[in-house]
């Protein structure tokens, strides 16, 4: 596409995305990615909440583990949003939207460290199931980049779930 074809003087430019993925395929993938983005954001917020509010003899170990996890989640949020943009769509960015499309429940107040860990385990497992759906949709449309991103994130969340499961086991 030449610069003349782009008509760079036009205020509203629509440059067609031609990467080998159909518009409908990209839209279906992005629908899943929007949910994954919202799930990551709300899980980051929940993890950060528990990081601040954990009390008792498990404070130090849980405080350190939640810090590592919310930092990872924050970085992942940017990667996922950028993938949505690369697929030609705007990434959602409001708490209202995230609350509507996420499967992650808000943090609970006044609970013990072990209850926080169990809640985080449940949230990671919910996210894992949701990412498997997104991975399948991306694979269906031969979107290897999204498949790779979901595979990488699945590995992170499966490890986090294993850690929380081990944390609460007797």
VMD Tcl script that builds the backbone (N, CA, C; Angstrom):
set m [mol new atoms 510]
animate dup $m
set s [atomselect $m all]
$s set {name element resname resid chain x y z} {
  {N N UNK 1 A 0.858 -1.168 0.000}
  {CA C UNK 1 A 0.000 0.000 0.000}
  {C C UNK 1 A 0.906 1.233 0.000}
  {N N UNK 2 A 0.695 2.119 -0.938}
  {CA C UNK 2 A 1.529 3.324 -1.041}
  {C C UNK 2 A 1.015 4.408 -0.106}
  {N N UNK 3 A 1.845 5.414 0.127}
  {CA C UNK 3 A 1.445 6.528 0.974}
  {C C UNK 3 A 0.271 7.281 0.364}
  {N N UNK 4 A 0.219 7.360 -0.977}
  {CA C UNK 4 A -0.914 8.034 -1.612}
  {C C UNK 4 A -2.215 7.278 -1.334}
  {N N UNK 5 A -2.147 5.949 -1.327}
  {CA C UNK 5 A -3.341 5.147 -1.066}
  {C C UNK 5 A -3.834 5.316 0.375}
  {N N UNK 6 A -2.919 5.580 1.292}
  {CA C UNK 6 A -3.312 5.764 2.678}
  {C C UNK 6 A -4.023 7.090 2.913}
  {N N UNK 7 A -3.776 8.083 2.057}
  {CA C UNK 7 A -4.372 9.412 2.202}
  {C C UNK 7 A -4.166 9.911 3.630}
  {N N UNK 8 A -2.907 10.197 3.957}
  {CA C UNK 8 A -2.536 10.572 5.303}
  {C C UNK 8 A -3.104 11.913 5.749}
  {N N UNK 9 A -3.715 12.667 4.862}
  {CA C UNK 9 A -4.310 13.939 5.236}
  {C C UNK 9 A -5.728 13.759 5.763}
  {N N UNK 10 A -6.322 12.618 5.549}
  {CA C UNK 10 A -7.681 12.353 6.015}
  {C C UNK 10 A -7.667 12.245 7.529}
  {N N UNK 11 A -8.605 12.933 8.177}
  {CA C UNK 11 A -8.650 12.941 9.640}
  {C C UNK 11 A -8.912 11.546 10.206}
  {N N UNK 12 A -9.833 10.815 9.612}
  {CA C UNK 12 A -10.171 9.470 10.087}
  {C C UNK 12 A -9.679 8.454 9.068}
  {N N UNK 13 A -8.527 7.887 9.352}
  {CA C UNK 13 A -7.953 6.904 8.450}
  {C C UNK 13 A -8.382 5.504 8.864}
  {N N UNK 14 A -8.786 4.709 7.935}
  {CA C UNK 14 A -9.062 3.298 8.168}
  {C C UNK 14 A -8.126 2.507 7.290}
  {N N UNK 15 A -7.101 1.979 7.909}
  {CA C UNK 15 A -6.125 1.182 7.184}
  {C C UNK 15 A -6.487 -0.281 7.406}
  {N N UNK 16 A -6.748 -0.958 6.302}
  {CA C UNK 16 A -7.186 -2.346 6.372}
  {C C UNK 16 A -6.065 -3.223 6.940}
  {N N UNK 17 A -6.440 -4.103 7.826}
  {CA C UNK 17 A -5.516 -5.059 8.427}
  {C C UNK 17 A -5.462 -6.286 7.522}
  {N N UNK 18 A -4.291 -6.589 7.018}
  {CA C UNK 18 A -4.137 -7.717 6.101}
  {C C UNK 18 A -3.011 -8.626 6.582}
  {N N UNK 19 A -3.328 -9.443 7.588}
  {CA C UNK 19 A -2.314 -10.313 8.190}
  {C C UNK 19 A -2.599 -11.797 7.973}
  {N N UNK 20 A -3.631 -12.101 7.197}
  {CA C UNK 20 A -3.970 -13.495 6.939}
  {C C UNK 20 A -5.035 -14.052 7.862}
  {N N UNK 21 A -5.492 -13.260 8.814}
  {CA C UNK 21 A -6.594 -13.682 9.685}
  {C C UNK 21 A -7.844 -12.912 9.277}
  {N N UNK 22 A -8.954 -13.615 9.147}
  {CA C UNK 22 A -10.184 -12.960 8.723}
  {C C UNK 22 A -10.686 -12.015 9.816}
  {N N UNK 23 A -11.482 -11.055 9.415}
  {CA C UNK 23 A -12.081 -10.109 10.378}
  {C C UNK 23 A -12.929 -10.854 11.395}
  {N N UNK 24 A -13.743 -11.803 10.934}
  {CA C UNK 24 A -14.583 -12.571 11.862}
  {C C UNK 24 A -13.745 -13.423 12.811}
  {N N UNK 25 A -12.697 -14.009 12.293}
  {CA C UNK 25 A -11.803 -14.804 13.136}
  {C C UNK 25 A -11.139 -13.949 14.203}
  {N N UNK 26 A -10.630 -12.791 13.776}
  {CA C UNK 26 A -9.997 -11.873 14.723}
  {C C UNK 26 A -11.001 -11.402 15.774}
  {N N UNK 27 A -12.220 -11.104 15.348}
  {CA C UNK 27 A -13.247 -10.629 16.282}
  {C C UNK 27 A -13.561 -11.696 17.334}
  {N N UNK 28 A -13.648 -12.939 16.913}
  {CA C UNK 28 A -13.914 -14.024 17.861}
  {C C UNK 28 A -12.781 -14.220 18.846}
  {N N UNK 29 A -11.561 -14.116 18.357}
  {CA C UNK 29 A -10.394 -14.236 19.231}
  {C C UNK 29 A -10.368 -13.086 20.226}
  {N N UNK 30 A -10.627 -11.884 19.734}
  {CA C UNK 30 A -10.590 -10.698 20.598}
  {C C UNK 30 A -11.687 -10.760 21.660}
  {N N UNK 31 A -12.821 -11.313 21.328}
  {CA C UNK 31 A -13.879 -11.460 22.338}
  {C C UNK 31 A -13.347 -12.245 23.536}
  {N N UNK 32 A -12.619 -13.328 23.256}
  {CA C UNK 32 A -12.010 -14.117 24.329}
  {C C UNK 32 A -10.895 -13.334 25.018}
  {N N UNK 33 A -10.072 -12.662 24.232}
  {CA C UNK 33 A -8.958 -11.911 24.822}
  {C C UNK 33 A -9.448 -10.776 25.718}
  {N N UNK 34 A -10.565 -10.156 25.362}
  {CA C UNK 34 A -11.129 -9.118 26.224}
  {C C UNK 34 A -11.463 -9.694 27.600}
  {N N UNK 35 A -12.026 -10.889 27.626}
  {CA C UNK 35 A -12.338 -11.549 28.894}
  {C C UNK 35 A -11.061 -11.898 29.658}
  {N N UNK 36 A -10.060 -12.378 28.934}
  {CA C UNK 36 A -8.785 -12.731 29.559}
  {C C UNK 36 A -8.134 -11.483 30.155}
  {N N UNK 37 A -8.194 -10.381 29.425}
  {CA C UNK 37 A -7.657 -9.114 29.919}
  {C C UNK 37 A -8.380 -8.698 31.197}
  {N N UNK 38 A -9.696 -8.739 31.177}
  {CA C UNK 38 A -10.483 -8.370 32.358}
  {C C UNK 38 A -10.169 -9.303 33.530}
  {N N UNK 39 A -10.061 -10.599 33.254}
  {CA C UNK 39 A -9.732 -11.568 34.308}
  {C C UNK 39 A -8.367 -11.252 34.925}
  {N N UNK 40 A -7.386 -10.967 34.083}
  {CA C UNK 40 A -6.050 -10.636 34.589}
  {C C UNK 40 A -6.093 -9.372 35.443}
  {N N UNK 41 A -6.826 -8.380 34.972}
  {CA C UNK 41 A -6.870 -7.114 35.700}
  {C C UNK 41 A -7.521 -7.305 37.075}
  {N N UNK 42 A -8.650 -7.991 37.107}
  {CA C UNK 42 A -9.330 -8.178 38.390}
  {C C UNK 42 A -8.567 -9.132 39.302}
  {N N UNK 43 A -7.873 -10.109 38.735}
  {CA C UNK 43 A -7.045 -10.980 39.562}
  {C C UNK 43 A -5.856 -10.202 40.122}
  {N N UNK 44 A -5.295 -9.298 39.322}
  {CA C UNK 44 A -4.202 -8.458 39.817}
  {C C UNK 44 A -4.694 -7.614 40.992}
  {N N UNK 45 A -5.868 -7.020 40.849}
  {CA C UNK 45 A -6.425 -6.183 41.897}
  {C C UNK 45 A -6.689 -7.004 43.169}
  {N N UNK 46 A -7.263 -8.188 43.006}
  {CA C UNK 46 A -7.528 -9.066 44.156}
  {C C UNK 46 A -6.219 -9.473 44.832}
  {N N UNK 47 A -5.232 -9.848 44.038}
  {CA C UNK 47 A -3.948 -10.280 44.576}
  {C C UNK 47 A -3.277 -9.143 45.335}
  {N N UNK 48 A -3.358 -7.942 44.778}
  {CA C UNK 48 A -2.779 -6.767 45.430}
  {C C UNK 48 A -3.519 -6.473 46.740}
  {N N UNK 49 A -4.828 -6.608 46.741}
  {CA C UNK 49 A -5.630 -6.410 47.945}
  {C C UNK 49 A -5.181 -7.372 49.044}
  {N N UNK 50 A -5.029 -8.633 48.710}
  {CA C UNK 50 A -4.613 -9.620 49.705}
  {C C UNK 50 A -3.174 -9.368 50.143}
  {N N UNK 51 A -2.338 -8.898 49.260}
  {CA C UNK 51 A -0.956 -8.527 49.593}
  {C C UNK 51 A -0.955 -7.464 50.701}
  {N N UNK 52 A -1.817 -6.470 50.549}
  {CA C UNK 52 A -1.886 -5.387 51.540}
  {C C UNK 52 A -2.510 -5.831 52.853}
  {N N UNK 53 A -3.465 -6.737 52.811}
  {CA C UNK 53 A -4.317 -6.996 53.971}
  {C C UNK 53 A -4.104 -8.327 54.677}
  {N N UNK 54 A -3.152 -9.130 54.235}
  {CA C UNK 54 A -2.905 -10.402 54.904}
  {C C UNK 54 A -2.355 -10.137 56.314}
  {N N UNK 55 A -2.769 -10.984 57.254}
  {CA C UNK 55 A -2.337 -10.867 58.648}
  {C C UNK 55 A -2.007 -12.253 59.184}
  {N N UNK 56 A -1.261 -12.280 60.268}
  {CA C UNK 56 A -1.018 -13.525 60.972}
  {C C UNK 56 A 0.319 -14.155 60.663}
  {N N UNK 57 A 0.485 -15.393 61.115}
  {CA C UNK 57 A 1.787 -16.060 60.993}
  {C C UNK 57 A 2.217 -16.341 59.549}
  {N N UNK 58 A 1.294 -16.326 58.612}
  {CA C UNK 58 A 1.640 -16.566 57.202}
  {C C UNK 58 A 1.915 -15.267 56.447}
  {N N UNK 59 A 1.941 -14.150 57.182}
  {CA C UNK 59 A 2.067 -12.832 56.547}
  {C C UNK 59 A 3.237 -12.770 55.569}
  {N N UNK 60 A 4.437 -13.031 56.024}
  {CA C UNK 60 A 5.635 -12.817 55.194}
  {C C UNK 60 A 5.608 -13.674 53.932}
  {N N UNK 61 A 5.314 -14.945 54.064}
  {CA C UNK 61 A 5.332 -15.818 52.878}
  {C C UNK 61 A 4.234 -15.425 51.892}
  {N N UNK 62 A 3.053 -15.108 52.398}
  {CA C UNK 62 A 1.959 -14.737 51.493}
  {C C UNK 62 A 2.185 -13.346 50.912}
  {N N UNK 63 A 2.713 -12.439 51.714}
  {CA C UNK 63 A 3.004 -11.082 51.241}
  {C C UNK 63 A 3.995 -11.142 50.068}
  {N N UNK 64 A 5.037 -11.944 50.203}
  {CA C UNK 64 A 6.049 -12.065 49.143}
  {C C UNK 64 A 5.488 -12.743 47.897}
  {N N UNK 65 A 4.721 -13.813 48.072}
  {CA C UNK 65 A 4.167 -14.542 46.932}
  {C C UNK 65 A 3.159 -13.687 46.168}
  {N N UNK 66 A 2.292 -12.981 46.889}
  {CA C UNK 66 A 1.311 -12.133 46.200}
  {C C UNK 66 A 1.996 -10.985 45.459}
  {N N UNK 67 A 3.080 -10.455 46.024}
  {CA C UNK 67 A 3.798 -9.371 45.336}
  {C C UNK 67 A 4.360 -9.852 43.994}
  {N N UNK 68 A 4.988 -10.993 43.988}
  {CA C UNK 68 A 5.534 -11.543 42.735}
  {C C UNK 68 A 4.406 -11.777 41.728}
  {N N UNK 69 A 3.273 -12.253 42.207}
  {CA C UNK 69 A 2.175 -12.570 41.291}
  {C C UNK 69 A 1.491 -11.319 40.755}
  {N N UNK 70 A 1.251 -10.304 41.587}
  {CA C UNK 70 A 0.578 -9.120 41.038}
  {C C UNK 70 A 1.494 -8.362 40.093}
  {N N UNK 71 A 2.809 -8.417 40.306}
  {CA C UNK 71 A 3.735 -7.781 39.360}
  {C C UNK 71 A 3.698 -8.500 38.011}
  {N N UNK 72 A 3.651 -9.830 38.033}
  {CA C UNK 72 A 3.535 -10.599 36.795}
  {C C UNK 72 A 2.217 -10.293 36.091}
  {N N UNK 73 A 1.136 -10.244 36.837}
  {CA C UNK 73 A -0.176 -9.959 36.258}
  {C C UNK 73 A -0.201 -8.577 35.609}
  {N N UNK 74 A 0.413 -7.599 36.252}
  {CA C UNK 74 A 0.441 -6.248 35.701}
  {C C UNK 74 A 1.145 -6.235 34.346}
  {N N UNK 75 A 2.276 -6.915 34.242}
  {CA C UNK 75 A 3.000 -6.986 32.967}
  {C C UNK 75 A 2.183 -7.721 31.909}
  {N N UNK 76 A 1.490 -8.784 32.319}
  {CA C UNK 76 A 0.687 -9.571 31.378}
  {C C UNK 76 A -0.477 -8.766 30.824}
  {N N UNK 77 A -1.048 -7.909 31.637}
  {CA C UNK 77 A -2.165 -7.069 31.195}
  {C C UNK 77 A -1.763 -6.265 29.970}
  {N N UNK 78 A -0.573 -5.697 30.002}
  {CA C UNK 78 A -0.087 -4.908 28.875}
  {C C UNK 78 A 0.103 -5.780 27.635}
  {N N UNK 79 A 0.668 -6.956 27.805}
  {CA C UNK 79 A 0.866 -7.874 26.672}
  {C C UNK 79 A -0.458 -8.260 26.018}
  {N N UNK 80 A -1.436 -8.565 26.844}
  {CA C UNK 80 A -2.739 -8.994 26.323}
  {C C UNK 80 A -3.426 -7.840 25.600}
  {N N UNK 81 A -3.384 -6.654 26.202}
  {CA C UNK 81 A -3.998 -5.475 25.567}
  {C C UNK 81 A -3.312 -5.169 24.238}
  {N N UNK 82 A -2.004 -5.286 24.191}
  {CA C UNK 82 A -1.278 -5.038 22.943}
  {C C UNK 82 A -1.614 -6.080 21.887}
  {N N UNK 83 A -1.886 -7.312 22.300}
  {CA C UNK 83 A -2.296 -8.345 21.339}
  {C C UNK 83 A -3.660 -8.006 20.754}
  {N N UNK 84 A -4.566 -7.521 21.585}
  {CA C UNK 84 A -5.882 -7.096 21.107}
  {C C UNK 84 A -5.713 -5.983 20.067}
  {N N UNK 85 A -4.841 -5.033 20.352}
  {CA C UNK 85 A -4.601 -3.932 19.411}
  {C C UNK 85 A -3.983 -4.454 18.111}
  {N N UNK 86 A -3.053 -5.398 18.222}
  {CA C UNK 86 A -2.415 -5.955 17.025}
  {C C UNK 86 A -3.423 -6.691 16.147}
  {N N UNK 87 A -4.483 -7.189 16.758}
  {CA C UNK 87 A -5.537 -7.865 16.001}
  {C C UNK 87 A -6.541 -6.880 15.411}
  {N N UNK 88 A -6.326 -5.591 15.652}
  {CA C UNK 88 A -7.127 -4.561 14.999}
  {C C UNK 88 A -8.312 -4.036 15.790}
  {N N UNK 89 A -8.330 -4.259 17.087}
  {CA C UNK 89 A -9.444 -3.820 17.918}
  {C C UNK 89 A -8.934 -2.986 19.083}
  {N N UNK 90 A -9.806 -2.154 19.626}
  {CA C UNK 90 A -9.465 -1.403 20.823}
  {C C UNK 90 A -9.559 -2.317 22.031}
  {N N UNK 91 A -8.616 -2.164 22.939}
  {CA C UNK 91 A -8.631 -2.940 24.177}
  {C C UNK 91 A -9.530 -2.243 25.192}
  {N N UNK 92 A -10.380 -2.998 25.879}
  {CA C UNK 92 A -11.197 -2.374 26.918}
  {C C UNK 92 A -10.300 -1.901 28.053}
  {N N UNK 93 A -10.708 -0.822 28.711}
  {CA C UNK 93 A -9.852 -0.289 29.762}
  {C C UNK 93 A -10.599 0.327 30.922}
  {N N UNK 94 A -11.846 -0.064 31.136}
  {CA C UNK 94 A -12.574 0.509 32.272}
  {C C UNK 94 A -12.918 -0.584 33.276}
  {N N UNK 95 A -12.936 -0.179 34.532}
  {CA C UNK 95 A -13.292 -1.122 35.579}
  {C C UNK 95 A -14.711 -1.635 35.379}
  {N N UNK 96 A -15.610 -0.780 34.913}
  {CA C UNK 96 A -17.000 -1.176 34.667}
  {C C UNK 96 A -17.049 -2.318 33.636}
  {N N UNK 97 A -16.328 -2.148 32.545}
  {CA C UNK 97 A -16.296 -3.189 31.515}
  {C C UNK 97 A -15.666 -4.467 32.056}
  {N N UNK 98 A -14.543 -4.325 32.740}
  {CA C UNK 98 A -13.882 -5.500 33.303}
  {C C UNK 98 A -14.813 -6.252 34.250}
  {N N UNK 99 A -15.528 -5.528 35.089}
  {CA C UNK 99 A -16.445 -6.163 36.040}
  {C C UNK 99 A -17.562 -6.918 35.335}
  {N N UNK 100 A -17.990 -6.403 34.185}
  {CA C UNK 100 A -19.082 -7.031 33.438}
  {C C UNK 100 A -18.646 -8.302 32.716}
  {N N UNK 101 A -17.398 -8.339 32.239}
  {CA C UNK 101 A -16.998 -9.479 31.403}
  {C C UNK 101 A -16.084 -10.486 32.096}
  {N N UNK 102 A -15.572 -10.151 33.278}
  {CA C UNK 102 A -14.656 -11.053 33.968}
  {C C UNK 102 A -15.403 -12.142 34.717}
  {N N UNK 103 A -14.745 -13.274 34.851}
  {CA C UNK 103 A -15.273 -14.371 35.655}
  {C C UNK 103 A -14.629 -14.398 37.044}
  {N N UNK 104 A -13.760 -13.430 37.320}
  {CA C UNK 104 A -13.069 -13.348 38.603}
  {C C UNK 104 A -13.918 -12.534 39.573}
  {N N UNK 105 A -14.172 -13.095 40.740}
  {CA C UNK 105 A -14.938 -12.390 41.756}
  {C C UNK 105 A -14.031 -11.436 42.527}
  {N N UNK 106 A -14.628 -10.396 43.094}
  {CA C UNK 106 A -13.871 -9.432 43.890}
  {C C UNK 106 A -13.271 -10.092 45.118}
  {N N UNK 107 A -12.223 -9.441 45.647}
  {CA C UNK 107 A -11.593 -9.904 46.880}
  {C C UNK 107 A -12.601 -9.854 48.021}
  {N N UNK 108 A -12.436 -10.784 48.931}
  {CA C UNK 108 A -13.295 -10.838 50.115}
  {C C UNK 108 A -12.601 -10.100 51.257}
  {N N UNK 109 A -13.382 -9.481 52.116}
  {CA C UNK 109 A -12.834 -8.748 53.258}
  {C C UNK 109 A -12.861 -9.604 54.507}
  {N N UNK 110 A -11.917 -9.336 55.398}
  {CA C UNK 110 A -11.924 -9.957 56.711}
  {C C UNK 110 A -11.726 -11.455 56.736}
  {N N UNK 111 A -10.991 -11.984 55.766}
  {CA C UNK 111 A -10.771 -13.432 55.725}
  {C C UNK 111 A -9.327 -13.744 56.115}
  {N N UNK 112 A -9.100 -14.971 56.504}
  {CA C UNK 112 A -7.766 -15.414 56.929}
  {C C UNK 112 A -6.839 -15.575 55.727}
  {N N UNK 113 A -5.555 -15.707 56.026}
  {CA C UNK 113 A -4.565 -15.927 54.971}
  {C C UNK 113 A -4.877 -17.196 54.176}
  {N N UNK 114 A -5.282 -18.250 54.857}
  {CA C UNK 114 A -5.605 -19.500 54.154}
  {C C UNK 114 A -6.848 -19.327 53.276}
  {N N UNK 115 A -7.827 -18.560 53.735}
  {CA C UNK 115 A -9.008 -18.294 52.913}
  {C C UNK 115 A -8.638 -17.435 51.698}
  {N N UNK 116 A -7.728 -16.492 51.896}
  {CA C UNK 116 A -7.238 -15.694 50.766}
  {C C UNK 116 A -6.556 -16.597 49.743}
  {N N UNK 117 A -5.720 -17.500 50.229}
  {CA C UNK 117 A -5.008 -18.419 49.334}
  {C C UNK 117 A -5.998 -19.293 48.570}
  {N N UNK 118 A -7.025 -19.786 49.237}
  {CA C UNK 118 A -8.036 -20.616 48.571}
  {C C UNK 118 A -8.794 -19.806 47.523}
  {N N UNK 119 A -9.080 -18.540 47.833}
  {CA C UNK 119 A -9.763 -17.670 46.876}
  {C C UNK 119 A -8.883 -17.412 45.655}
  {N N UNK 120 A -7.597 -17.187 45.894}
  {CA C UNK 120 A -6.676 -16.978 44.769}
  {C C UNK 120 A -6.536 -18.249 43.933}
  {N N UNK 121 A -6.502 -19.399 44.584}
  {CA C UNK 121 A -6.461 -20.674 43.854}
  {C C UNK 121 A -7.678 -20.794 42.942}
  {N N UNK 122 A -8.844 -20.538 43.462}
  {CA C UNK 122 A -10.068 -20.620 42.671}
  {C C UNK 122 A -10.039 -19.645 41.494}
  {N N UNK 123 A -9.549 -18.451 41.730}
  {CA C UNK 123 A -9.472 -17.443 40.660}
  {C C UNK 123 A -8.506 -17.864 39.563}
  {N N UNK 124 A -7.349 -18.391 39.942}
  {CA C UNK 124 A -6.393 -18.854 38.929}
  {C C UNK 124 A -6.986 -20.010 38.126}
  {N N UNK 125 A -7.683 -20.909 38.785}
  {CA C UNK 125 A -8.291 -22.028 38.066}
  {C C UNK 125 A -9.381 -21.545 37.111}
  {N N UNK 126 A -10.175 -20.558 37.515}
  {CA C UNK 126 A -11.170 -19.966 36.607}
  {C C UNK 126 A -10.484 -19.361 35.391}
  {N N UNK 127 A -9.415 -18.638 35.637}
  {CA C UNK 127 A -8.682 -18.010 34.543}
  {C C UNK 127 A -8.068 -19.053 33.613}
  {N N UNK 128 A -7.551 -20.111 34.163}
  {CA C UNK 128 A -6.976 -21.196 33.351}
  {C C UNK 128 A -8.036 -21.766 32.406}
  {N N UNK 129 A -9.220 -22.038 32.927}
  {CA C UNK 129 A -10.292 -22.574 32.078}
  {C C UNK 129 A -10.661 -21.582 30.974}
  {N N UNK 130 A -10.730 -20.317 31.301}
  {CA C UNK 130 A -11.069 -19.284 30.327}
  {C C UNK 130 A -9.964 -19.169 29.259}
  {N N UNK 131 A -8.716 -19.267 29.679}
  {CA C UNK 131 A -7.610 -19.189 28.712}
  {C C UNK 131 A -7.588 -20.394 27.779}
  {N N UNK 132 A -7.983 -21.552 28.268}
  {CA C UNK 132 A -8.050 -22.730 27.388}
  {C C UNK 132 A -9.067 -22.504 26.268}
  {N N UNK 133 A -10.181 -21.850 26.587}
  {CA C UNK 133 A -11.173 -21.512 25.560}
  {C C UNK 133 A -10.592 -20.524 24.549}
  {N N UNK 134 A -9.868 -19.526 25.050}
  {CA C UNK 134 A -9.247 -18.535 24.158}
  {C C UNK 134 A -8.193 -19.194 23.275}
  {N N UNK 135 A -7.416 -20.088 23.846}
  {CA C UNK 135 A -6.393 -20.798 23.078}
  {C C UNK 135 A -7.042 -21.626 21.973}
  {N N UNK 136 A -8.120 -22.321 22.295}
  {CA C UNK 136 A -8.815 -23.139 21.290}
  {C C UNK 136 A -9.352 -22.275 20.153}
  {N N UNK 137 A -9.902 -21.103 20.490}
  {CA C UNK 137 A -10.432 -20.202 19.463}
  {C C UNK 137 A -9.290 -19.690 18.575}
  {N N UNK 138 A -8.178 -19.318 19.183}
  {CA C UNK 138 A -7.033 -18.836 18.413}
  {C C UNK 138 A -6.480 -19.942 17.524}
  {N N UNK 139 A -6.405 -21.157 18.042}
  {CA C UNK 139 A -5.912 -22.286 17.259}
  {C C UNK 139 A -6.838 -22.595 16.093}
  {N N UNK 140 A -8.137 -22.476 16.322}
  {CA C UNK 140 A -9.134 -22.710 15.272}
  {C C UNK 140 A -8.909 -21.778 14.082}
  {N N UNK 141 A -8.411 -20.565 14.343}
  {CA C UNK 141 A -8.191 -19.573 13.285}
  {C C UNK 141 A -6.713 -19.431 12.912}
  {N N UNK 142 A -5.883 -20.390 13.321}
  {CA C UNK 142 A -4.448 -20.395 13.016}
  {C C UNK 142 A -3.745 -19.109 13.451}
  {N N UNK 143 A -4.129 -18.589 14.615}
  {CA C UNK 143 A -3.496 -17.410 15.190}
  {C C UNK 143 A -2.421 -17.878 16.168}
  {N N UNK 144 A -1.266 -18.214 15.605}
  {CA C UNK 144 A -0.187 -18.783 16.400}
  {C C UNK 144 A 0.336 -17.834 17.465}
  {N N UNK 145 A 0.284 -16.530 17.213}
  {CA C UNK 145 A 0.784 -15.570 18.191}
  {C C UNK 145 A -0.086 -15.597 19.449}
  {N N UNK 146 A -1.394 -15.607 19.277}
  {CA C UNK 146 A -2.287 -15.680 20.430}
  {C C UNK 146 A -2.184 -17.037 21.101}
  {N N UNK 147 A -2.042 -18.110 20.318}
  {CA C UNK 147 A -1.847 -19.446 20.899}
  {C C UNK 147 A -0.602 -19.429 21.787}
  {N N UNK 148 A 0.478 -18.838 21.289}
  {CA C UNK 148 A 1.722 -18.766 22.058}
  {C C UNK 148 A 1.532 -17.956 23.345}
  {N N UNK 149 A 0.849 -16.820 23.244}
  {CA C UNK 149 A 0.596 -15.983 24.421}
  {C C UNK 149 A -0.236 -16.740 25.452}
  {N N UNK 150 A -1.283 -17.422 25.001}
  {CA C UNK 150 A -2.126 -18.173 25.930}
  {C C UNK 150 A -1.360 -19.339 26.546}
  {N N UNK 151 A -0.515 -20.000 25.761}
  {CA C UNK 151 A 0.285 -21.107 26.284}
  {C C UNK 151 A 1.235 -20.610 27.366}
  {N N UNK 152 A 1.880 -19.487 27.115}
  {CA C UNK 152 A 2.787 -18.895 28.102}
  {C C UNK 152 A 2.040 -18.532 29.389}
  {N N UNK 153 A 0.880 -17.889 29.237}
  {CA C UNK 153 A 0.107 -17.472 30.412}
  {C C UNK 153 A -0.471 -18.687 31.149}
  {N N UNK 154 A -0.867 -19.723 30.414}
  {CA C UNK 154 A -1.357 -20.941 31.069}
  {C C UNK 154 A -0.282 -21.523 31.981}
  {N N UNK 155 A 0.942 -21.535 31.506}
  {CA C UNK 155 A 2.044 -22.053 32.304}
  {C C UNK 155 A 2.200 -21.265 33.605}
  {N N UNK 156 A 2.115 -19.958 33.515}
  {CA C UNK 156 A 2.233 -19.098 34.695}
  {C C UNK 156 A 1.097 -19.365 35.677}
  {N N UNK 157 A -0.130 -19.444 35.176}
  {CA C UNK 157 A -1.287 -19.603 36.064}
  {C C UNK 157 A -1.407 -21.017 36.623}
  {N N UNK 158 A -0.973 -22.010 35.859}
  {CA C UNK 158 A -0.961 -23.366 36.408}
  {C C UNK 158 A 0.047 -23.476 37.536}
  {N N UNK 159 A 1.187 -22.802 37.392}
  {CA C UNK 159 A 2.185 -22.791 38.477}
  {C C UNK 159 A 1.633 -22.044 39.684}
  {N N UNK 160 A 0.975 -20.912 39.458}
  {CA C UNK 160 A 0.392 -20.152 40.572}
  {C C UNK 160 A -0.665 -20.993 41.295}
  {N N UNK 161 A -1.505 -21.690 40.537}
  {CA C UNK 161 A -2.531 -22.533 41.147}
  {C C UNK 161 A -1.885 -23.647 41.972}
  {N N UNK 162 A -0.839 -24.244 41.425}
  {CA C UNK 162 A -0.118 -25.285 42.160}
  {C C UNK 162 A 0.443 -24.719 43.468}
  {N N UNK 163 A 1.008 -23.500 43.415}
  {CA C UNK 163 A 1.573 -22.893 44.625}
  {C C UNK 163 A 0.494 -22.633 45.671}
  {N N UNK 164 A -0.658 -22.089 45.238}
  {CA C UNK 164 A -1.729 -21.819 46.202}
  {C C UNK 164 A -2.311 -23.121 46.746}
  {N N UNK 165 A -2.423 -24.133 45.888}
  {CA C UNK 165 A -2.921 -25.435 46.346}
  {C C UNK 165 A -1.978 -25.993 47.410}
  {N N UNK 166 A -0.680 -25.906 47.147}
  {CA C UNK 166 A 0.316 -26.394 48.113}
  {C C UNK 166 A 0.307 -25.567 49.392}
  {N N UNK 167 A 0.057 -24.294 49.263}
  {CA C UNK 167 A 0.027 -23.384 50.401}
  {C C UNK 167 A -1.062 -23.775 51.397}
  {N N UNK 168 A -2.210 -24.254 50.895}
  {CA C UNK 168 A -3.337 -24.549 51.775}
  {C C UNK 168 A -3.455 -26.027 52.148}
  {N N UNK 169 A -2.669 -26.900 51.484}
  {CA C UNK 169 A -2.741 -28.329 51.797}
  {C C UNK 169 A -2.138 -28.610 53.171}
  {N N UNK 170 A -2.656 -29.626 53.821}
  {CA C UNK 170 A -2.132 -30.041 55.137}
  {C C UNK 170 A -1.128 -31.142 54.967}
}
mol reanalyze $m
mol bondsrecalc $m
mol representation Tube
mol addrep $m
